[in-house]
Amino acid sequence: AVVAILVLSRFIIPFFALYPLLRPWVEEEATWLQAASRAPGRGPGTRAGVDRAAQPAGGFHPSEKGPLKILLNAAGLAAVQAWIRAPAVNHGFVLTSTGSSDGVHFASREHAETAKRPKLTLRLAARGG
């Protein structure tokens, strides 16, 4: 499984980690402080083991502008497999950074060009006997 994102610009090169989210959120209502307007605030950002998985699904350093593919590790593959078995637990991924929050700009799902939006690609393999 691969997550593809487009790096629009970069000013510094922090390390980014991709984590599966553990609880639901509402895109139109989510802020740095809450996942939804009706959800009580749990403090800023996401907390490991509470809001997001404790182990990252993958990580990367965006070294240049352009397309970037993030190969999911074993924890990421396990999360995707869990989402396939139980779609209700699929709350997506969150990107976290060890550096400045304004160091890199990515194309979001609202990008005008559909082909530049982030996407998750799965390669399915039949179990052989």
Summary of the structure (lengths in Angstrom):
residues: 129
radius of gyration: 15.4
end to end distance: 22.6
largest distance: 50.3
contacts: 310
relative contact order: 0.32
helix: 14%
strand: 29%
